[in-house]
Amino acid sequence: MKLWKELEVGLGCGSKFRVTAHMIMNHRDTFTKYALVKATGLKTATVKKQLESLLDLDWIKKYPFEPIVYQANLDNEVVKQIRDFLQKLKPTRRYQNAR
């Protein structure tokens, strides 16, 4: 997949971006679908669809625990670059007001 298409699918916009950003900015943590629904305020179906897209891109890892948990995949170079970019934005006032 070409990089721009991958970024479009992975980052999306609006609600899709919330799941991706939350997982990447908290990359040391694992999340259940329920935890992501609570953290992002999105519907379960929306979170499930975004998790499927992120798994297809290899941007997240899925661990077969009970319940299943997900984690940002920092072995993926694109995910690392996005994390670095988001961390640089984090201290800016505009980014914090958007949350």
PyMOL commands that set and color helices and strands:
alter all, ss='L'
color gray80, all
select helices_A, chain A and resi 3-11+15-25+33-40+44-57+77-89+93-98
alter helices_A, ss='H'
color red, helices_A
select strands_A, chain A and resi 60-63+69-72
alter strands_A, ss='S'
color yellow, strands_A
deselect
rebuild
show_as cartoon
